Amino acid sequence: MDYALKLSKEFNLRADYSANIITLIDEDNTIPFIARYRKEMTGSCDDQVLREFADRLKYLRNLDKRKEEIANSITEQGKMTDEIMIALAGAETMTEAEDIYRPFKQKRKTRASVAIEKGLLPLAEFILSQEKDGAVLEQAKNYINQEKGVEDTVQAIAGAKDIIAEKVSDDAELRKTLRKKVMEVGELTCKLLENENSKTYDMYAEYSEKISKIPSHRILAVNRGEKEECLKVSVAVDTQAFIEAIQTVYVKGEGEKQDLVKDACADAYSRLIFPSIEREVRSELTEKASEQAIKMFEVNLRPLLLQPPLKGKIILGLDPAYRTGCKIAVVDSEGNVLDTAVVYPTPPQNKIEEAKAVLLKLIDKHGVSVISIGNGTASKESEIFVANMIKESGKELSYAVVNEAGASVYSASKLGAEEFPDYEPAQRSAVSIARRLQDPLAELIKIDVKSIGVGQYQHDMPEKRLEEVLGGVVEDCVNSVGVDLNTASASLLSYVAGLNKGIAKEIVEYRKNKPFMKREDLLKVKKLGEKAFLQCAGFLRIVGGNILDNTGVHPESYPAVEKLLSATGYTLLDVANGKISDIKQRIEQKGWDVCAHECGVGVPTVQDIVNELLKPGRDIRDTLPKPILRSDLMDLADLKEGMEINGTVRNVIDFGVFVDIGVHQDGLVHISQISDNYIKHPSDVLKVGDLVKVKVLGVDTVKKKISLTMKTAELPHGIAVGNQKTDRERKQGRINAEKKKSESKNMSNEDMVALLMKKFGR
């Protein structure tokens, strides 16, 4: 296969760019390096496109490898034909390739193989030929053999039909057509089973939805219900239509033999074809749903990791709890721990005044300006306590509630113990909560990404694939921001392109004796060779030395920078002093192409160099909206219909977004309430961390559910607070409507027959 040509068409790339990307990947260049420093070779593809390209390339290569294995196996059996070779070459998926291999695969003992061992293959071929000469019963008498277990003509004919059924089942083209049709017209159906957890799945008690329409999150919900033995799930189609379609392909005319072939076709479908296709369809649905869920995790994780850091602040982290008390940790502007404590402002102790005294003393002692509160158990009580303390103290203080998902995992981890060997796990959690506000990226990368909690059904996902995708997101985020070589933790360094955990630890050990003065010093680190240096150097920053070492300019481009500055009348000192504000105008006067040619690089590289020179030491996160800091809070009971509130998007899912509006409980903006215009998916317009203005549609104080809208139109009159349809009712209504719609569009028997006749050219 010409991978470059095929992928250039799939990704709408020039063929030479596609070929270059394949070469760069095969040379073990990292995706961040290719995306950032080889733009001329790739047409400036970003890291996400490159990762999709690499995934697709891997799949195509694995497909070709499997097709080669199949071809070798069939050839070794002496059964290879030009027709099989052409079909195998045209297979575009693993499933299609396996369908072609099915008749030649060594099977476990089947009814057909047993019949063949009994010598009934000629009888099967005689029946399948459907020629007029010869009565079946008379012919079957020739195959009665008590030694082989064929007692009479009934057994002989039954065995022959088993052979025909398997032959029909092994028809690769037929299976492909039927599988496609099941995906188009089939329905996924559920029935509720009696189970202690069944109530969770009430809405699926008599559920049916067209396979082609069912959303990913519903597939995963159904799968989980089935796994928990709360649901019986199956694929439903018009069985008779499918059987008649198969019979149309294999039955020629009318007669005794034709009737037997009809029976064999019906048996093939019911016993062999449909159960197999049902498994394949369910597997494909699950795979697509999993990819969508992983994609949503990716979409949510990226902005979460790239949240703007709260720089230059001394922060008090508060890890809420009831009986064991709230753990406190104060960190300085660099994240170093200054102090720790434990207070008991929550039930059952309720030592509120004592807790206030401890916190105010720490605040005065260390100059704390912001309090970071974890959103776990006892978070609401802790937030009320902090808000009241700020109000009563009159101090210039603010607070933010941060997502503490995974903090307990980190605090009990080997990494947490290595970083804070003298602290208890609960104290480590408080430090993590403080640092999450201070530098989300540096802190969150220490946690297993599955534990961050910004996706759907992440624990049901294929673990290897999830880790692969999310690891790529973390890597892209870390490298897009850049890492301070002299202060970054080993955890953060390990995500830099070209580095790993071992080299990261070596870097930390090296700088204990002497800080890095320039990027080239990296070559003195054990285990870090020229290849690793090439990959990582541009993403590492050194403050206080050569100004270029504190930018995203790669060392390989330093000569180009010198030529560019000389051509535009500037020096590195001008760059350091911020005196090159009109460099773009000077380049435009000469022409970008001309300057790029003089510098010996491409225009994209010159553009990147200029952007870095204009803002050395820049942090791309600084341009994003800052986190909302509060000094007071509302209660759920304070919310009224029509109230407008500013909030922060906390999670984006398939059916809407959850927004933090400062009442401890996040509100849901259903996808239908996000925009005045139609949107296909919430991620089309929103991402985690976005600051939004919402209106309250309704509040259910019993279930603690808040319905919000972002539509600009006025809210409809007469909506009673807490008296709206529940999400379950709305969802079931959509399901029922979809069911009726699909029922009216089910393929008729005639349509099915026509399709197969057209497919097989008969």
FENKADA-V27609 format. One line per field, one symbol per residue. ss: DSSP state (H for helix, E for strand, - for the rest). burial: 1 if it has 9 or more other ideal C-beta (glycine too) atoms within 8 Angstrom, else 0. Layout:
# FENKADA-V27609
ss: ???
burial: ???
This chain:
# FENKADA-V27609
ss: --HHHHHHHH----HHHHHHHHHHHH----HHHHHHH-HHHH----HHHHHHHHHHHHHHHHHHHHHHHHHHHHHH-----HHHHHHHHH---HHHHHHHHHHH------HHHHHHH---HHHHHHHHH------HHHHHH---EHHH-E--HHHHHHHHHHHHHHHHH--HHHHHHHHHHHHHH-EEEEEE-----HHHHHHH-EEEEE-----HHHHHHHHHHHH---EEEEEE--HHHHHHHHHHHH-----HHHHHHHHHHHHHHHHHHHHHHHHHHHHHHHHHHHHHHHHHHHHHHHHHH---------EEEEE------EEEEEE-----EEEEEEE--------HHHHHHHHHHHHHHH---EEEEE----HHHHHHHHHHHHHHH----EEEEE----HHHHH--HHHHHH-----HHHHHHHHHHHHHH-HHHHH----HHH------HHH--HHHHHHHHHHHHHHHHHHH-EE-----HHHH-------HHHHHHHHHHHHH-----HHHHHH-----HHHHHHHHHHEE-----HHHH----HHHHHHHHHHHHHH---HHHHH------HHHHHHHH-HHHHHHHH---HHHHHHHHHHHH-----HHHH------E-----HHH-----EEEEEEEEEE--EEEEE------EEEEHHH--------HHH------EEEEEEEEEE----EEEEE-----------------HHHHHHHHHHHHHHHHH-----HHHHHHHHHHHH--
burial: 001111110010101011111101100011111111111111001010111111011001111101100110111000010001101100100011101111010000011111110111101101110100000100111011100001001011101111111111100111111110111111111101100001001111101111100101111111111101011010101110111111111110000011011111111111011101110111011101110111111111111111111100111111111000111111110010101110111100101001110111011001011111111101101111111011001000111111111111111010110001001011111111111111111111111011110111110110001110111111111111111111011111111111100011111101100001011011001001000111111111110010111111111011011011101101010110000100100110010100110110101111111101100100011001001101101101001010001011111111111111111101111110110000100110011111010111111100001111111000100010010100000111101001101100001010011011100100
